[in-house]
């Protein structure tokens, strides 16, 4: 599908490409919807198999950010950016960070950058040397690492998922399988363990695995084992997206899915329906993982710490409402999109009334 066709099909407003030969920056910003306000979304540094894969990723991620912000009741739209790397794990440089900051600045605040895979507080501060429209740094920009808030929000969504499944909201005796033990997965594992649960984990990074084993004492899967095949209480995807398609859903034994990843389902419409038909409780990712966005967007919008904490706590209730409404929709994902779109439509009506008054 051609790019403009993809944008039209997914209702994107803008997709902007940029290259800077001096820093070797190649980047894309996708702004999906700004009905509710300017759009905050992370910057992902990744080595994609093709430019087409990068475009698909940034389009899907930015669409998810629109729904994430709306469902969290934030006065913000949805956007995302990706930086295309030449090789996996390519080292970040100040020149590239500052070049990305200049790119972001050309959008005049319509897009606010933040952290994502491959970007840390230092990179955000490098971007912040060139633009005021970035969150997630420490010394130049502000907000710091939002991962603790993402993990707490997902933990809150887990509690709602347990309640929806008719189980006690108690992690004692539960086993949670966490796929990805990085920034958010590690913290989610700690929350589960601190509340009496057991964690089985997996990660492609030996460092992440050894940290989780040494600091948390979790069990790590062997090379011939798979979380999908295990009888666990909750499957928590906390790495990259696209991990649940028909084949994985068919063999999945966990009755609950709830994690911190974006775009967990390969095809949300198809795979959401498969999960519903199977009777699996799925906490839609853009509801469950909204804590980090709430933190950075909240600071950007001038919310107080207590207001931010309240919105993160509210993830539990929002998840309950969406899961309860699944009976009226094709899937939990469909119910979550409907929930978010109602807020966007209400914002559009309010904007129109103000324009006509």
C-alpha positions in Angstrom: 0.0 0.0 0.0 1.3 3.5 -0.9 2.1 5.8 2.0 -0.7 8.3 1.3 -3.1 5.4 1.1 -1.9 4.1 4.4 -2.2 7.6 6.0 -5.8 7.9 4.6 -6.8 4.4 5.8 -5.4 5.1 9.3 -6.5 8.8 9.4 -3.0 10.3 9.9 -2.6 14.0 9.6 1.1 14.2 8.7 4.1 12.0 8.1 7.4 13.9 7.8 10.8 12.5 6.7 14.2 14.0 7.5 17.9 13.2 6.9 21.0 14.9 8.2 24.2 13.8 6.4 26.5 15.2 9.0 25.1 13.1 11.8 23.8 10.3 9.6 20.3 10.8 11.0 17.5 9.3 9.0 14.1 9.8 10.8 10.4 9.8 10.4 7.7 11.6 12.5 4.1 10.5 12.2 1.4 12.7 13.6 -1.8 10.8 13.8 -4.4 13.0 15.4 -4.3 16.4 17.2 -8.0 16.8 17.9 -7.4 16.9 21.7 -4.1 18.8 21.5 -0.5 18.7 20.4 0.9 15.2 20.3 3.5 13.7 22.6 5.2 10.4 21.6 8.5 8.6 22.0 11.4 8.5 19.6 12.4 4.9 18.7 15.9 4.1 17.5 15.9 0.8 15.6 17.5 -1.1 12.8 14.6 -2.0 10.5 14.7 -4.6 7.9 13.4 -2.1 5.4 12.2 1.5 5.1 8.7 0.1 4.6 8.9 -1.7 8.0 9.9 1.6 9.6 6.9 3.4 8.1 4.5 0.7 9.2 5.9 0.8 12.7 5.7 4.6 13.1 2.2 4.7 11.6 0.9 2.0 14.0 2.7 3.4 17.0 1.4 6.9 16.4 -2.1 5.7 16.0 -1.8 3.9 19.3 -0.6 7.1 21.0 -3.8 8.9 19.9 -5.9 6.2 21.6 -3.6 6.0 24.6 -3.8 9.8 25.3 -7.5 9.9 24.8 -8.2 6.9 27.0 -6.1 8.4 29.7 -8.1 11.6 29.5 -5.2 13.7 28.5 -5.5 16.9 26.4 -3.0 15.6 23.9 -3.0 14.0 20.5 -1.0 11.0 19.2 2.3 10.9 17.4 5.6 8.9 17.3 9.0 9.1 15.6 11.6 6.6 14.5 15.3 6.9 13.8 16.5 4.3 11.3 19.8 2.7 12.3 22.3 1.0 9.9 23.0 -1.8 12.3 21.5 -3.2 15.5 22.7 -1.6 18.7 24.4 1.3 16.8 25.7 3.8 19.4 23.8 7.0 19.9 25.7 10.2 19.5 25.2 13.8 20.6 25.3 14.9 17.0 22.5 12.6 16.1 20.5 13.6 19.2 20.9 17.3 18.4 20.0 16.7 14.7 16.8 15.0 15.8 16.0 17.9 18.1 16.3 20.3 15.2 14.0 18.1 13.2 11.4 18.0 16.0 11.7 21.8 16.4 10.6 22.3 12.7 7.2 21.0 13.7 6.7 24.0 16.1 5.3 22.0 19.1 2.8 20.0 17.1 4.9 17.0 18.1 6.7 16.6 21.4 9.4 13.9 21.5 10.1 11.6 24.4 11.8 8.3 25.2 11.2 4.9 23.5 13.3 1.9 22.6 16.9 2.9 22.0 16.5 6.4 23.5 17.4 7.3 27.1 17.5 10.5 29.2 20.8 11.6 27.7 19.5 11.4 24.2 16.4 13.4 25.3 18.7 16.0 26.8 20.7 16.2 23.5 17.4 16.8 21.6 16.6 19.3 24.3 19.6 21.4 23.4 17.9 22.2 20.1 14.2 22.2 20.9 11.8 22.9 23.8 9.5 20.3 22.5 10.9 17.2 24.2 10.3 15.4 27.5 12.2 12.7 29.3 15.6 14.2 30.0 17.2 15.2 33.3 19.6 18.2 32.8 18.2 20.0 29.8 14.7 18.6 29.2 12.6 17.2 32.1 10.6 14.3 33.2 13.3 11.6 33.5 12.7 8.0 32.7 8.9 7.3 32.6 9.4 3.5 32.9 8.3 3.3 36.6 5.0 4.9 35.7 4.5 2.6 32.7 5.1 -0.5 34.9 2.9 0.8 37.7 0.1 1.4 35.2 0.4 -2.1 33.7 0.4 -3.6 37.3 -2.9 -1.7 37.9 -4.3 -3.1 34.7 -3.3 -6.6 35.8 -5.4 -6.1 38.9 -8.4 -5.1 36.8 -7.8 -8.2 34.5 -7.8 -10.5 37.5 -11.1 -9.0 38.7 -12.6 -9.3 35.3 -11.6 -13.0 35.2 -13.4 -13.5 38.5 -10.2 -14.1 40.4 -9.1 -12.4 43.7 -7.0 -9.3 43.3 -4.1 -11.0 45.0 -0.8 -11.9 43.4 0.2 -14.4 46.1 0.5 -17.8 44.4 0.3 -16.4 40.9 2.9 -16.9 38.2 3.5 -14.1 35.7 5.5 -14.7 32.6 7.3 -11.6 31.5 8.6 -11.4 27.9 11.2 -8.6 28.0 13.1 -7.7 31.2 14.3 -4.2 30.2 13.2 -0.9 31.7 9.5 -1.6 32.1 9.6 -5.4 32.3 12.1 -5.4 35.1 10.1 -3.0 37.2 6.8 -4.9 36.5 8.5 -8.1 37.7 9.6 -6.4 40.9 6.0 -5.2 41.5 4.7 -8.7 41.0 7.3 -10.2 43.3 6.8 -7.5 46.0 3.1 -8.4 46.0 3.8 -12.1 46.5 3.8 -13.4 43.0 6.3 -15.5 41.1 7.9 -14.4 37.8 9.2 -16.4 34.9 11.1 -14.2 32.4 12.8 -14.1 29.1 14.9 -11.5 27.2 17.3 -11.5 24.3 19.8 -9.4 26.3 22.1 -11.4 28.6 22.6 -8.3 30.7 18.8 -7.9 31.3 18.5 -11.5 32.2 21.4 -11.5 34.7 20.1 -8.4 36.3 16.7 -9.9 36.8 18.1 -13.1 38.2 20.6 -11.4 40.5 18.4 -8.6 41.8 15.0 -10.2 41.7 15.7 -14.0 41.8 13.3 -14.7 38.9 13.3 -18.0 36.9 14.6 -17.5 33.4 13.6 -19.8 30.5 16.0 -22.1 28.7 16.6 -21.9 25.0 14.1 -24.7 24.3 11.3 -23.2 26.5 8.6 -20.7 25.5 6.3 -18.7 27.7 3.4 -19.4 25.3 3.6 -23.1 26.1 3.6 -22.7 29.9 0.7 -22.8 32.3 1.1 -19.4 33.9 -1.6 -17.0 35.2 -0.6 -13.9 33.3 1.4 -13.4 30.1 3.0 -10.0 30.1 4.6 -8.9 26.8 7.1 -6.1 27.7 9.4 -5.9 24.7 8.6 -5.1 21.1 5.2 -5.5 19.6 3.7 -7.9 17.1 4.1 -11.0 19.3 0.6 -12.4 19.2 -0.8 -13.7 15.9 -3.0 -16.7 15.2 -0.2 -19.3 15.8 0.8 -17.8 19.1 -2.8 -17.3 20.3 -3.6 -20.9 19.5 -0.9 -22.3 21.7 -1.1 -19.6 24.4 -2.1 -21.2 27.8 -2.2 -18.1 30.0 -5.8 -16.9 30.7 -4.8 -13.3 31.0 -2.6 -11.0 28.8 -1.4 -7.7 30.2 2.0 -6.0 29.7 3.8 -2.9 28.8 4.4 -3.5 25.1 2.9 -1.4 22.3 1.0 -3.1 19.4 1.0 -6.6 21.0 -1.3 -8.0 18.4 -0.1 -8.6 14.8 -3.5 -7.7 13.4 -5.6 -6.1 16.1 -9.0 -6.8 14.5 -8.3 -10.4 13.7 -6.3 -11.3 16.7 -8.5 -9.4 19.2 -11.4 -11.5 18.0 -9.4 -14.7 18.3 -8.6 -13.9 21.9 -12.2 -13.1 22.7 -13.3 -16.4 21.1 -10.8 -18.3 23.1 -12.0 -16.7 26.3 -8.6 -15.0 27.1 -8.7 -11.8 29.0 -6.7 -9.2 27.1 -5.9 -5.8 28.6 -5.5 -3.6 25.5 -2.0 -2.4 25.4 -2.7 1.3 24.9 -4.8 1.3 28.1 -2.5 -0.8 30.2 0.8 0.9 29.3 -0.3 4.5 29.4 1.5 5.3 32.7 4.7 6.6 31.0 2.7 8.9 28.7 0.6 10.1 31.6 3.8 11.1 33.5 5.5 13.0 30.7 2.3 14.5 29.2 1.1 15.4 32.6 4.3 17.4 33.4 4.1 19.0 29.9 0.5 20.0 30.5 1.2 21.4 34.0 -0.5 18.7 36.1 0.5 18.3 39.7 2.2 15.1 41.0 -1.0 14.1 42.7 -3.0 14.6 39.5 -0.5 12.5 37.6 -0.6 9.7 40.2 -4.4 9.8 40.2 -4.4 9.2 36.4 -2.0 6.3 36.7 -4.2 4.8 39.4 -7.2 5.4 37.1 -5.8 2.9 34.6 -7.2 0.1 36.8 -10.8 1.4 36.6 -10.4 2.2 32.8 -9.3 -1.3 32.2 -12.3 -2.6 34.1 -14.7 -0.5 32.1 -13.2 -1.5 28.8 -13.1 -5.2 29.6 -16.7 -5.1 30.8 -17.7 -3.5 27.5 -16.0 -6.2 25.5 -19.3 -8.1 25.4 -20.7 -5.3 23.2 -17.8 -5.4 20.8 -15.8 -7.8 18.6 -12.9 -7.8 21.0 -11.4 -6.0 24.0 -9.2 -4.1 21.5 -12.3 -2.9 19.7 -13.9 -1.9 23.0 -10.8 0.1 23.9 -10.7 1.9 20.5 -14.4 2.8 20.9 -13.7 4.1 24.4 -10.9 6.3 23.1 -12.8 7.5 20.0 -15.7 8.7 22.1 -13.4 11.0 24.0 -11.9 12.2 20.7 -15.3 12.9 19.2 -16.4 14.7 22.4 -13.2 16.9 22.1 -14.0 17.6 18.4 -17.5 18.7 19.3 -16.2 20.9 22.1 -13.6 22.5 19.7 -16.3 23.1 17.1 -18.7 24.7 19.6 -15.9 27.1 20.8 -15.1 28.0 17.2 -18.7 28.8 16.4 -19.3 30.8 19.6 
